[in-house]
Amino acid sequence: MPGIHAFDDDALGASDTVSLRNRIERREVSTAEVVDAAIARAERVNPTLNAIASPCFESARRHAGEAQRRPYAGIPTFVKDTDPMKGAPHIFGSRGMPRSHAKKDSDLVADMRQLGFVMLGKSTTPEFGLTGTTEALVYGPTRNPWDTDASTGGSSGGAAALVASGVVPLAHANDGGGSIRIPASCCGLVGLKPSRGRLPDVEGAALLPVKIIQQGVLSRTVRDTASFYHEAERHRLAPGLRPIGLVEGPGRRIRIGYFLRWNEERTTAPECVDAVLRTARLLEKNGHRVEEIDPPYDPAFADDFLSLWMTMAFAVQRLGRLVIHPRFDGSRVEPFTRALSNRFRERAPTVPFAIRRLHKFARRYEAVFDEIDVLLTPTLGTPPPRIGHLGPDVPFDVAIERLEEFLPFTASQNVSGTPAVSVPAGKSDDGLPIGVQLAAALGHERMLLELAFELEESAPWPLLG
């Protein structure tokens, strides 16, 4: 099927958030006009994309002019349906959740309101963010605006579709195994998973045996992501991490190591390999020291991470009434979530050892950056899959095999708590976006953003519309 976008000659135009802020400050457009334009765009393309879990358009119109002196005054956005947003349904993409409205915002959503963002509603996610495609049974599949037969990836797939299609210039996302970077790669966006502690934790983070989930955003331009982290840092400084500051362009020449596949048994699609090789050549031409390295991972890592994922699914299904909502119905979770939970019971005696190894992995991973500054890999093992390839009807063992093929490169930064960014780096043979991932040591987001700026300037990526 063809792609679809919402770009138009309206108050939003083709502006990113930085440009839109300037236009609002110069009074070329009003906040009400910008919000109305975003709502009109959402109403135009969402029937095809299915990226909005809960629209809150009238509330957005009421709040459009409230925060005139704040950095993002009047900039429209969406909140992923994993975070509570006051006054909106909060269901985690699950049929087991009641359609009750949240009584308060999550910490990050509250911060975004303080920065001036206007919330248009909630964006779609797979059930509890537990898989790499956004095809929850409670909403139906969310479609990629580049090709509506293709997946947006997950779990921040609704956010990615709304940003890539031009409904909003930036949207909330979060990442527990690649959930910012995966849809960024699938939809041709910039997706930075920050260091652990850079932004406020998701609710319930303290209950996780490994704190793998970090909050963030998706955007179309590097400067939008850089600007967001600068303003978020001015609002709430991250304790124990070096400040990012305002990043406005490329930085110093650095040491970059790259590898192309997870291990000898797991191949990477040729288009994803080519994207990394092109990027490596470009960076070397620009004066960086670039070399191929061996994958720095223990072969057991992927299986240990799967044990952690099964533990989380078991906790959701069995303890959901205690930790999520008193009216959560665990009998209504999707087959994939139920199967993950059931497999946990088979592995339960070995899970503590897997968790211990994951904690040790985090220390080993940091040692990679004794020899290099940035690690370059594919973001994904394959181009964006078709809708249904990872969908809820796929048998569990087949789905796990396909997910391992699709997502070998992103989980290591969640376990280690270190930052990584996906940036566009070309297209697949089918014309779908391909991303590459840049990763660095804890607290080094500035270096990643400087490198992302350089790639954006040296090889500008296409945008829809």
C-alpha positions in Angstrom: 0.0 0.0 0.0 1.2 3.6 -0.5 2.4 5.9 2.3 0.4 8.6 3.9 1.3 11.9 5.5 -0.4 15.0 7.0 1.9 17.8 6.0 0.0 20.7 4.7 0.2 24.5 4.1 -1.3 25.2 7.6 0.0 26.6 10.8 2.3 23.6 11.4 3.7 23.5 7.8 6.9 21.5 7.7 8.2 23.0 11.0 10.1 21.0 13.6 9.7 22.1 17.2 12.6 24.5 17.1 11.2 26.3 14.1 7.7 26.2 15.5 8.9 27.8 18.7 10.5 30.6 16.8 7.4 31.2 14.7 5.1 31.3 17.8 7.5 33.7 19.5 7.5 36.0 16.5 3.7 35.7 16.5 3.6 34.4 12.9 1.2 31.7 14.2 -0.7 31.4 17.4 -0.7 28.5 19.8 -4.4 27.9 19.1 -3.7 27.8 15.3 -0.9 25.3 15.8 -3.0 23.0 18.0 -6.0 23.2 15.7 -3.8 22.3 12.7 -2.4 19.3 14.6 -5.9 18.1 15.4 -7.0 18.5 11.8 -4.0 16.5 10.7 -4.7 13.8 13.2 -8.4 13.5 12.1 -7.2 13.3 8.5 -4.7 10.5 8.8 -5.5 8.5 11.9 -8.3 6.6 10.3 -5.6 5.0 8.2 -2.6 4.9 10.6 -4.6 3.9 13.8 -1.9 5.6 16.0 -4.1 7.3 18.6 -5.2 5.3 21.6 -7.3 8.1 23.2 -7.9 11.5 21.6 -8.2 14.5 24.0 -8.7 17.2 21.4 -11.1 19.4 23.3 -8.9 19.4 26.4 -6.0 20.3 24.2 -7.9 23.3 22.7 -8.7 24.5 26.2 -5.0 24.4 27.2 -3.5 25.7 24.0 -2.9 29.2 25.3 -2.0 28.6 28.9 1.8 28.4 28.9 2.8 31.3 26.8 6.2 32.0 28.5 7.4 28.4 28.6 9.9 26.9 26.2 7.5 24.7 24.3 4.4 26.9 24.7 1.6 25.5 22.5 3.7 22.8 20.9 1.3 19.8 20.3 2.4 16.3 21.3 1.1 12.9 22.3 1.8 10.7 25.4 2.4 7.0 24.9 -0.2 4.8 26.5 2.2 3.4 29.0 2.2 6.6 31.0 -0.7 8.1 33.0 -1.9 11.4 31.7 -4.5 13.2 33.9 -8.0 13.0 32.5 -7.2 10.4 29.8 -7.8 6.6 29.7 -4.6 4.7 30.7 -4.8 1.1 29.5 -1.2 0.1 28.5 -2.6 -1.3 25.3 -4.3 -4.1 27.2 -7.8 -5.5 27.1 -7.3 -6.4 30.7 -7.3 -2.7 31.9 -10.4 -0.8 32.8 -11.1 2.3 30.8 -10.8 4.6 33.8 -9.2 8.0 33.5 -5.9 8.7 35.2 -6.1 11.0 38.2 -2.6 12.4 37.7 0.3 12.7 35.2 3.4 10.6 35.3 6.5 12.6 36.4 7.7 13.0 32.8 4.3 14.0 31.5 4.1 16.6 34.3 7.5 17.9 33.3 6.4 18.1 29.7 3.4 20.2 30.7 5.6 22.5 32.7 7.7 22.9 29.5 4.6 24.1 27.7 3.7 21.1 25.6 0.0 20.6 24.8 -1.2 17.0 25.0 -3.5 15.9 22.2 -4.0 12.5 23.6 -2.5 9.0 24.0 -0.6 7.1 21.4 -0.8 3.4 20.8 1.5 0.7 22.1 1.6 -3.1 22.2 0.3 -4.6 25.3 2.5 -3.3 28.2 5.2 -2.6 25.6 6.1 -6.2 25.6 6.9 -6.7 21.9 8.5 -5.1 18.9 5.5 -4.2 16.8 2.4 -2.0 17.6 -0.5 -4.4 16.9 -2.4 -4.6 20.2 -5.7 -6.4 20.0 -7.4 -3.7 22.0 -6.7 -1.1 19.3 -5.8 -3.1 16.2 -2.5 -2.6 14.2 -0.8 0.8 13.9 0.4 1.3 10.4 3.7 2.8 9.1 3.1 6.1 7.3 5.9 5.2 4.8 3.9 2.1 3.7 0.7 1.3 5.5 1.2 -2.5 5.0 4.3 -2.2 7.2 4.8 -2.2 11.0 5.9 0.9 12.8 7.9 -1.3 15.2 7.3 -1.0 18.9 6.7 -0.3 21.5 6.4 3.4 20.8 4.9 2.7 17.4 1.9 5.1 17.7 4.2 8.0 18.6 6.5 7.2 15.7 3.6 7.1 13.2 2.3 10.5 14.4 5.7 12.2 14.2 6.7 10.6 10.9 3.4 11.5 9.3 3.6 15.1 10.4 0.7 15.2 12.9 3.1 16.5 15.6 6.8 17.3 15.4 7.8 15.4 18.6 6.1 12.8 20.8 6.7 11.1 24.1 8.2 7.6 24.0 10.0 5.2 26.3 12.4 2.3 25.9 12.7 -1.0 27.8 14.5 -3.1 25.1 14.7 -0.7 22.1 11.2 0.8 22.2 12.3 4.3 21.2 15.0 3.2 18.7 13.0 0.4 17.0 10.2 2.6 15.8 12.7 5.4 15.0 14.4 3.1 12.6 11.2 1.8 11.1 9.7 5.3 10.6 12.8 7.3 9.6 13.1 9.3 12.9 15.6 10.3 15.5 15.2 8.2 18.7 17.5 8.7 21.6 17.3 6.3 24.6 19.1 8.4 27.3 21.2 7.2 30.2 19.5 5.7 33.2 18.4 8.6 35.4 18.6 11.3 32.8 14.8 11.7 32.8 12.2 10.8 35.5 11.6 7.0 35.8 8.5 5.3 34.6 6.0 4.4 37.4 6.9 1.2 39.1 10.6 1.3 38.0 11.8 0.5 41.5 10.0 -2.9 41.3 12.0 -4.0 38.3 14.9 -6.5 39.0 16.9 -4.5 36.4 15.9 -0.9 35.7 15.7 -1.2 31.9 13.1 1.4 31.0 14.0 4.9 30.2 11.8 7.8 29.1 12.4 9.9 26.0 11.0 11.3 22.8 10.9 10.8 19.1 11.5 13.6 16.6 12.2 14.2 12.9 15.4 16.2 13.4 18.4 16.0 15.6 18.0 19.5 16.8 14.5 18.8 18.1 15.9 15.9 20.2 18.9 18.0 21.4 16.6 21.0 22.2 14.3 18.7 24.2 17.0 17.3 26.4 18.5 20.8 26.9 15.2 22.2 28.2 14.4 19.1 30.2 17.8 19.4 31.9 17.2 23.1 32.6 13.9 22.1 34.2 15.2 19.1 36.2 19.0 18.3 36.4 19.9 14.6 36.5 21.8 13.8 39.6 25.1 11.9 39.1 25.2 12.4 35.3 27.3 14.9 33.4 25.1 17.6 31.9 24.3 17.5 28.2 24.0 21.2 27.6 22.7 22.6 24.4 24.0 20.7 21.4 23.8 22.6 18.2 26.2 20.8 15.8 29.0 18.3 15.3 31.8 17.9 17.8 35.3 16.6 18.0 36.8 13.7 16.1 36.4 10.4 18.0 37.1 6.6 18.0 34.3 4.6 16.6 34.0 0.8 16.6 31.4 -1.0 14.5 30.1 -4.6 14.1 27.4 -6.0 11.8 25.9 -9.0 13.5 25.1 -10.1 17.0 27.0 -13.4 16.8 28.1 -16.0 14.3 24.7 -17.7 14.3 22.6 -14.6 13.8 22.7 -12.9 10.4 21.8 -9.3 9.6 19.8 -8.3 6.5 22.0 -6.9 3.7 20.2 -3.5 3.7 21.0 -3.1 7.4 24.6 -4.1 6.9 25.0 -1.7 4.0 23.6 1.1 6.1 26.3 0.6 8.7 29.1 0.3 6.2 28.0 3.5 4.4 27.9 5.3 7.7 31.3 4.0 8.8 32.8 5.1 5.5 31.2 8.6 5.8 32.5 9.0 9.4 36.0 7.9 8.4 35.9 10.3 5.5 34.9 13.1 8.0 38.1 12.4 10.1 37.0 9.9 12.7 39.0 6.8 13.5 36.7 3.9 12.5 37.4 0.2 12.9 35.5 -3.0 12.8 35.4 -4.8 16.2 34.1 -8.1 17.5 30.7 -8.1 19.1 31.4 -7.4 22.8 28.6 -9.6 24.2 28.3 -12.8 26.1 26.4 -15.4 24.0 24.0 -15.9 27.0 22.9 -12.3 27.0 19.9 -12.7 24.7 18.5 -15.6 26.6 19.1 -13.9 29.9 17.2 -10.8 28.7 14.4 -13.1 27.5 14.2 -14.5 31.1 13.9 -10.9 32.4 11.1 -10.2 29.8 9.3 -13.3 30.9 9.5 -12.2 34.5 8.0 -8.9 33.7 5.1 -10.5 31.8 4.5 -12.9 34.7 4.4 -10.0 37.1 1.9 -8.1 34.9 -0.4 -11.1 34.5 -0.3 -12.5 38.0 0.3 -9.3 40.1 -1.4 -6.7 37.9 -4.1 -6.0 40.4 -1.5 -5.2 43.0 1.0 -3.2 41.0 -1.0 -1.8 38.0 -4.7 -1.4 38.8 -7.1 -3.0 41.3 -9.5 -3.8 38.5 -6.9 -5.3 36.1 -8.1 -8.6 34.6 -5.2 -10.9 34.0 -7.4 -13.4 32.2 -7.8 -11.0 29.3 -4.2 -10.4 28.4 -3.1 -11.2 24.8 -1.8 -14.7 23.9 1.8 -13.5 23.6 1.8 -11.9 27.1 0.2 -15.1 28.5 2.7 -17.3 26.8 5.6 -15.2 28.1 4.2 -15.4 31.6 3.7 -19.2 31.3 7.3 -19.7 30.1 8.5 -17.8 33.1 7.1 -20.6 35.3 9.2 -23.1 33.4 12.4 -21.0 33.9 11.7 -19.6 37.4 14.4 -21.6 39.2 17.1 -20.2 36.8 15.8 -16.6 36.6 17.8 -15.3 39.6 21.0 -16.5 38.0 20.0 -14.7 34.7 19.3 -11.5 36.6 22.7 -11.7 38.3 24.4 -12.2 35.0 22.6 -9.2 33.5 23.8 -7.0 36.4 27.4 -8.2 35.7 26.9 -7.5 32.0 26.3 -3.9 32.7 29.7 -3.6 34.2 31.4 -5.4 31.4 29.6 -3.4 28.8 31.0 -0.1 30.2 34.5 -1.6 29.6 33.9 -1.5 25.8 34.3 2.3 26.0 37.9 2.0 27.3 39.0 1.5 23.7 36.4 3.4 21.7 34.2 6.4 22.2 31.1 5.3 20.2 29.8 1.9 19.1 28.1 1.8 15.7 25.7 -1.1 14.8 22.5 -1.6 12.8 19.5 -0.5 14.9 17.6 -3.6 13.7 18.5 -6.9 12.2 15.9 -6.6 9.4 14.0 -3.8 7.6 10.5 -3.0 9.0 8.4 -6.2 8.8 4.9 -6.4 7.3 1.9 -6.1 9.5 1.1 -9.5 10.9 4.7 -10.8 10.8 5.0 -10.2 14.5 1.3 -9.9 15.2 -0.8 -11.4 17.9 -1.9 -14.4 15.8 1.7 -15.7 15.4 2.5 -18.8 17.4 4.7 -17.9 20.4 7.8 -19.9 19.4 7.7 -18.4 15.9 7.2 -14.9 17.3 10.2 -15.3 19.6 12.4 -16.5 16.7 11.3 -13.6 14.6 11.8 -11.0 17.4 15.3 -12.3 18.0 16.1 -11.9 14.3 14.5 -8.4 14.2 15.9 -7.0 17.5 19.4 -8.3 18.4 21.1 -4.9 18.9 19.0 -2.7 21.2 18.6 -4.5 24.6 22.2 -4.2 25.7 21.9 -0.5 26.4 18.8 -1.0 28.5 20.5 -3.5 30.7 23.7 -1.4 31.0 21.7 1.9 31.4 23.8 3.6 28.8 22.6 5.9 26.0 22.1 5.0 22.4 20.4 6.8 19.4 19.0 5.6 16.2 19.2 7.9 13.2 18.0 7.3 9.6 20.6 5.9 7.3 18.9 5.0 4.0 16.1 2.8 2.8 15.3 -0.9 2.2 14.8 -2.4 -1.2 11.1 -1.8 -0.5 11.6 1.9 0.2 11.2 1.7 4.0 13.5 3.5 6.4 16.6 1.9 7.8 18.4 3.2 10.9 21.8 2.8 12.4 22.5 2.9 16.1 25.2 4.9 17.9 25.9 4.0 21.5 28.2 5.5 24.1 29.2 5.2 27.8 26.9 6.3 30.6 26.3 10.1 30.6 27.7 10.7 27.1 24.5 11.8 25.3 26.2 14.9 24.1 28.7 12.9 22.1 25.9 11.0 20.5 23.9 14.1 19.6 27.0 15.7 18.1 27.6 12.7 15.9 24.0 12.5 14.9 24.1 16.2 13.9 27.1 15.4 11.8 25.4 12.5 10.0 22.3 14.6 9.4 24.4 17.4 7.8 26.6 15.1 5.8 23.9 12.8 4.5 20.5 14.4 5.0 17.7 11.8 5.4 14.4 11.9 3.5 11.3 12.9 5.3 7.7 12.2 4.3 5.9 15.0 2.6 
